[in-house]
């Protein structure tokens, strides 16, 4: 135990920070998206270690299972849209460095001021993952299904928007219309 942290916490935190750094620093956009997925997995592990099972499983299902996959599909579908020009550094890198250092100092101050607080054992929450699942499958079935249909329609719309225009013009030229 180092400073009251378990090895599992330190490994999960290292995985999360490494994934976030890789997502921010890698040049390949697909690798960045996959690194973001690793970051989401690390956050889910941290939630599960904090006994927040619903938040951890929701992180896995929603962010890893839907958002990360949607980001990867969006990148792959819009790959040939144009190659942006990348510069090494922004012209205002010094200002960004100063702001980042100030925020880091503020967070460091807040953490050091909160360390002496006594940790009291709290009672287990009355709401469990099983009760949330039962509520979703009984009284909240209609909103859950509406969200599922909405996400499906959004995914189909994204695929239609990403389709190349050449398919439409080829079908028009075969039928003899649209000159």
C-alpha positions in Angstrom: 0.0 0.0 0.0 1.4 3.3 -1.0 -0.2 6.4 0.6 -3.4 4.4 1.3 -3.8 3.4 -2.3 -4.1 -0.2 -3.4 -2.1 -1.7 -6.2 -5.3 -2.3 -8.3 -6.2 1.4 -8.0 -2.7 2.5 -9.0 -2.8 0.1 -12.0 -6.2 1.4 -13.1 -5.2 5.0 -12.7 -2.0 4.4 -14.7 -4.1 2.7 -17.4 -6.5 5.6 -17.5 -3.8 8.3 -17.6 -1.8 6.4 -20.2 -4.8 6.0 -22.4 -5.7 9.6 -22.1 -2.2 10.7 -22.9 -2.1 8.4 -25.9 -5.4 9.7 -27.2 -4.1 13.3 -27.0 -0.6 12.7 -28.3 -0.8 10.1 -31.1 -0.8 11.2 -34.7 -3.0 8.4 -36.2 -6.7 9.2 -35.6 -7.8 5.6 -35.4 -5.1 4.9 -32.7 -6.4 8.0 -30.8 -9.9 6.6 -30.8 -8.8 3.2 -29.6 -6.7 4.9 -26.9 -9.8 6.8 -25.8 -11.5 3.4 -25.5 -8.7 2.3 -23.2 -9.3 5.4 -21.1 -13.0 4.6 -20.9 -12.1 1.1 -19.7 -9.8 2.5 -17.1 -12.6 4.8 -15.8 -15.0 1.8 -15.7 -12.4 -0.1 -13.5 -12.1 2.9 -11.2 -15.9 3.1 -10.9 -16.1 -0.7 -10.1 -13.4 -0.3 -7.4 -15.4 2.5 -5.8 -18.4 0.1 -5.5 -20.4 2.0 -8.1 -21.4 -1.0 -10.1 -24.1 0.8 -12.1 -21.8 3.6 -13.1 -19.1 1.1 -14.0 -21.3 -1.1 -16.1 -23.0 1.9 -17.7 -19.5 3.2 -18.6 -18.7 -0.1 -20.3 -22.0 -0.4 -22.1 -22.5 3.2 -23.1 -19.1 4.6 -23.6 -17.1 1.6 -24.7 -20.0 -0.3 -26.4 -21.6 2.7 -28.2 -19.7 5.9 -28.1 -16.2 4.6 -28.8 -17.4 2.3 -31.6 -19.4 5.2 -33.1 -16.3 7.4 -33.0 -14.3 4.7 -34.8 -17.0 4.2 -37.4 -17.2 8.0 -37.9 -13.5 8.2 -38.4 -13.4 5.3 -40.8 -16.4 6.5 -42.8 -15.1 10.0 -43.2 -11.5 9.1 -43.8 -11.2 10.5 -47.3 -13.0 13.8 -46.6 -9.7 15.7 -46.7 -6.4 15.6 -45.0 -6.0 18.4 -42.5 -2.6 20.1 -42.2 -1.0 19.6 -38.8 1.4 22.0 -37.2 3.8 21.0 -34.5 2.7 23.6 -32.0 0.0 26.2 -31.7 1.1 29.8 -31.8 -0.3 30.3 -28.2 1.4 27.3 -26.6 2.9 29.4 -23.8 -0.5 30.7 -22.8 -1.9 27.1 -22.8 1.0 25.9 -20.7 0.5 28.7 -18.1 -3.3 28.0 -17.9 -2.6 24.2 -17.5 0.0 24.9 -14.7 -2.5 27.2 -12.9 -5.2 24.6 -13.1 -2.8 21.9 -11.9 -1.8 24.1 -9.0 -5.4 24.8 -8.1 -6.2 21.0 -8.1 -3.1 20.3 -6.1 -4.1 22.9 -3.5 -7.6 21.5 -3.3 -6.4 17.9 -2.8 -3.9 18.9 -0.1 -6.5 20.8 1.8 -8.9 17.9 1.7 -6.5 15.2 2.9 -7.0 15.6 6.7 -10.7 15.0 6.4 -11.8 12.0 8.4 -13.3 9.2 6.3 -16.4 7.7 7.9 -17.9 4.4 7.0 -21.2 4.9 5.2 -24.0 2.4 5.0 -24.5 0.4 1.8 -26.8 2.2 -0.6 -30.3 0.9 -0.8 -30.4 1.0 -4.6 -28.5 -1.8 -6.2 -27.8 -2.7 -9.8 -30.5 -5.3 -9.7 -33.1 -2.8 -8.6 -32.1 -0.4 -11.3 -32.3 -3.2 -13.9 -35.7 -4.2 -12.6 -36.9 -0.6 -12.8 -35.6 -0.3 -16.4 -37.4 -3.4 -17.4 -40.7 -2.7 -15.7 -41.7 1.0 -15.3 -39.1 2.5 -17.7 -39.4 0.2 -20.6 -41.0 2.7 -23.0 -38.3 5.4 -22.5 -35.6 2.8 -22.8 -37.0 1.6 -26.1 -37.5 5.1 -27.4 -33.8 5.9 -26.7 -32.8 2.6 -28.5 -34.8 3.6 -31.6 -33.5 7.1 -31.5 -29.9 5.9 -31.4 -30.6 3.4 -34.2 -32.1 6.1 -36.4 -29.1 8.4 -35.7 -26.7 5.7 -36.7 -28.5 5.0 -39.9 -28.6 8.7 -40.6 -24.9 9.0 -40.0 -24.2 6.2 -42.5 -26.5 7.8 -45.1 -24.7 11.2 -44.7 -21.3 9.5 -45.0 -22.2 7.7 -48.2 -20.3 9.0 -51.2 -22.3 11.1 -53.7 -21.1 9.1 -56.7 -23.6 6.3 -56.0 -26.5 8.7 -56.6 -25.1 10.1 -59.8 -24.3 6.7 -61.2 -27.9 5.5 -60.8 -29.2 8.7 -62.4 -27.0 8.3 -65.4 -28.1 4.7 -66.0 -31.8 5.7 -66.1 -31.0 8.6 -68.5 -32.0 11.4 -66.2 -30.3 14.2 -64.3 -27.9 16.0 -66.8 
